[in-house]
Amino acid sequence: MHCINGTLLFSKMSTFTFSTTEKNKPLLLCKGFAYIIDKTTNGKTYWKCEHTRKLKCKGRIHTNETHTVLLHENDNHNHLGNPIS
């Protein structure tokens, strides 16, 4: 099942939703972790954990270019997630 515009999306891996940062940038929420866009290339969007710089976290997610399918998930976080997101 796939929906767009901030509604739950499902993939083989996890359920995820979208929100925005304080600067109105896209924010992907998955399993209690928040991700910001790192780069977009070749039909994929690469997301990095919002704590990449602050905590040197290695958590990553890749989606297709329309952000409807989760293609890759790396749960290598070095901090706890937020159970609300």
Secondary structure, 3 states (H helix, E strand, C coil): CCCCCCCCEECCCCEEEEEECCCCCEEEEECCEEEEEEEEECCEEEEEECCHHHHCCCCEEEEECCCCCEEEEECCCCCCCCCCC
